[in-house]
Amino acid sequence: MNTYKGMIVDIETVPIYSLNDVMSYGKYSPHPLKEKIVCLCTLDLDTGIVHSFSGDEKFILESFWEEVENKNNLWGFNIEGFDMVYIRTRSLLHDVNIRNYRVYDIKHIIYHTTSMWKGKLQEFAKELHLSVTEDNNGSNVYEHYKNNELHKIIEHCEEDVKICFEIIKKMKKVGMIDE
């Protein structure tokens, strides 16, 4: 099976009720029962085409599962520890049917472990000399959401899947992944 093929996936989330619901000892503490998905982007590794889904969470999830219908391999940066946890949990809560898939977590492949090693996508992108918008920062998502600036959230999410695509190409180039 060609593991390089598939979809890159990224999500952006916001608290369902208030920011206090996801804070623990003054730090952000993600929780899929206390946050909802407000944007989900995919990038098709075959075509390079990016799709963005936003709006109603159930619509986002249904659209995602339809989008990946024929893609068995889902790629992302920390996709195992964040994105798929939210997608699966939120799908369950909305009675949205999921499908079988295989996950390839870029961060885990680079580190060659699933341990606690830290590192953000933007840090990797900068170290790899990839272009990153200066304010491409997930910590701005809640403010953008509160200010009804969904277009900024979508731009951020789209940039993240494009950065992942560039990292995957570099990983392929150095033999970290097979085509």
C-alpha positions as CSV (number, residue, x, y, z in Angstrom):
1,M,0.0,0.0,0.0
2,N,1.2,3.5,-0.8
3,T,1.3,5.2,2.6
4,Y,2.3,8.6,1.1
5,K,-1.2,8.8,-0.5
6,G,-4.2,10.0,1.4
7,M,-5.3,13.2,3.1
8,I,-3.7,15.7,5.4
9,V,-6.2,16.8,8.1
10,D,-6.2,19.8,10.5
11,I,-8.9,21.2,12.7
12,E,-9.4,24.3,14.7
13,T,-11.5,24.3,17.9
14,V,-13.1,26.7,20.3
15,P,-14.7,26.3,23.8
16,I,-18.4,25.4,23.6
17,Y,-19.3,27.7,26.4
18,S,-16.4,29.7,27.7
19,L,-12.7,29.9,27.7
20,N,-12.7,29.0,31.5
21,D,-14.0,25.6,30.6
22,V,-10.7,24.6,29.0
23,M,-8.3,26.3,31.4
24,S,-6.5,24.4,34.1
25,Y,-4.2,26.2,36.5
26,G,-4.1,29.1,34.0
27,K,-3.1,27.0,31.1
28,Y,-5.1,25.8,28.1
29,S,-6.1,22.2,28.6
30,P,-7.8,20.8,25.4
31,H,-10.9,18.6,25.9
32,P,-13.1,17.3,23.1
33,L,-16.2,17.3,25.4
34,K,-15.7,21.0,26.2
35,E,-14.7,22.3,22.7
36,K,-16.2,22.1,19.3
37,I,-14.7,22.0,15.8
38,V,-15.2,25.3,14.0
39,C,-13.0,24.6,11.0
40,L,-11.6,21.5,9.3
41,C,-9.2,21.5,6.4
42,T,-8.0,18.7,4.2
43,L,-5.3,18.5,1.6
44,D,-5.4,15.7,-0.9
45,L,-1.9,14.2,-1.3
46,D,-2.7,13.1,-4.8
47,T,-3.9,16.4,-6.2
48,G,-2.7,19.0,-3.7
49,I,-6.2,20.4,-3.5
50,V,-7.3,22.0,-0.2
51,H,-10.9,21.8,1.0
52,S,-12.1,23.7,4.0
53,F,-15.3,23.1,6.0
54,S,-16.7,25.5,8.6
55,G,-20.0,26.4,10.1
56,D,-22.2,23.9,11.9
57,E,-20.1,21.2,13.5
58,K,-22.3,18.3,12.4
59,F,-22.0,19.6,8.8
60,I,-18.2,19.9,9.2
61,L,-18.0,16.3,10.4
62,E,-20.3,14.8,7.8
63,S,-18.4,16.7,5.1
64,F,-15.1,15.4,6.4
65,W,-16.1,11.8,6.4
66,E,-17.6,12.1,2.9
67,E,-14.4,13.8,1.8
68,V,-12.2,11.0,3.0
69,E,-14.5,8.2,1.8
70,N,-11.9,6.8,-0.6
71,K,-8.8,7.8,1.3
72,N,-7.5,5.2,3.8
73,N,-4.5,7.2,5.0
74,L,-5.0,10.3,7.1
75,W,-1.9,12.5,7.8
76,G,-1.4,15.4,10.2
77,F,0.8,17.0,12.8
78,N,-0.2,15.6,16.2
79,I,-3.2,14.1,14.4
80,E,-3.2,11.2,16.9
81,G,-3.1,13.3,20.0
82,F,-5.5,16.0,18.9
83,D,-7.3,16.1,15.6
84,M,-8.6,12.5,15.4
85,V,-9.5,12.5,19.1
86,Y,-11.8,15.5,18.5
87,I,-13.1,14.3,15.1
88,R,-14.0,10.9,16.5
89,T,-15.5,12.2,19.8
90,R,-17.5,15.0,18.2
91,S,-18.7,12.5,15.5
92,L,-20.0,10.3,18.3
93,L,-21.8,13.1,20.0
94,H,-23.4,14.2,16.7
95,D,-24.3,10.6,15.6
96,V,-22.1,11.0,12.5
97,N,-20.9,7.8,10.9
98,I,-17.2,7.3,10.8
99,R,-15.1,5.0,8.6
100,N,-12.0,3.0,8.9
101,Y,-8.7,4.8,8.3
102,R,-5.0,4.7,9.1
103,V,-3.3,7.6,10.8
104,Y,0.2,8.9,10.1
105,D,1.3,11.4,12.6
106,I,4.1,13.6,11.2
107,K,5.4,14.6,14.6
108,H,5.6,10.9,15.7
109,I,7.3,9.9,12.5
110,I,9.9,12.6,12.8
111,Y,10.6,11.9,16.5
112,H,10.3,8.1,15.8
113,T,8.2,7.8,19.0
114,T,4.8,8.6,20.5
115,S,6.4,10.0,23.7
116,M,6.0,13.4,25.2
117,W,8.4,15.3,23.0
118,K,7.2,18.8,22.4
119,G,7.2,20.8,19.2
120,K,4.7,22.9,17.3
121,L,4.0,22.8,13.6
122,Q,5.2,26.3,13.2
123,E,8.5,25.6,15.0
124,F,9.2,22.7,12.6
125,A,8.3,24.8,9.6
126,K,10.6,27.6,10.6
127,E,13.5,25.2,11.3
128,L,12.9,23.7,7.8
129,H,12.9,27.1,6.3
130,L,9.3,26.9,5.2
131,S,7.2,30.0,4.7
132,V,4.9,30.6,7.7
133,T,2.6,33.6,8.1
134,E,3.8,35.5,11.1
135,D,0.5,35.4,12.9
136,N,-0.2,31.7,12.1
137,N,-0.8,30.7,15.6
138,G,-3.6,28.5,17.0
139,S,-3.8,30.6,20.1
140,N,-5.5,33.3,18.1
141,V,-8.4,31.1,17.0
142,Y,-10.7,31.9,19.9
143,E,-10.2,35.6,19.5
144,H,-11.0,35.3,15.8
145,Y,-14.0,33.3,16.6
146,K,-15.3,35.8,19.2
147,N,-14.7,38.6,16.7
148,N,-16.6,36.7,14.0
149,E,-13.5,36.4,11.8
150,L,-14.0,32.9,10.5
151,H,-12.0,33.7,7.4
152,K,-8.9,34.2,9.5
153,I,-9.4,30.8,11.2
154,I,-9.9,29.2,7.7
155,E,-6.7,30.8,6.4
156,H,-4.8,29.5,9.5
157,C,-6.1,26.0,9.0
158,E,-5.4,26.0,5.3
159,E,-1.9,27.2,5.9
160,D,-1.3,24.4,8.4
161,V,-2.3,21.6,5.9
162,K,0.0,23.2,3.3
163,I,2.9,23.3,5.8
164,C,2.3,19.7,6.6
165,F,2.4,18.9,2.9
166,E,5.8,20.6,2.6
167,I,7.1,18.7,5.6
168,I,5.9,15.4,4.2
169,K,7.7,16.1,0.9
170,K,10.9,16.8,2.9
171,M,10.3,13.6,4.9
172,K,10.0,11.7,1.6
173,K,13.1,13.3,0.2
174,V,15.3,12.2,3.1
175,G,13.8,8.7,3.2
176,M,11.8,9.1,6.3
177,I,8.7,7.9,4.5
178,D,8.3,5.8,1.4
179,E,6.3,6.8,-1.6
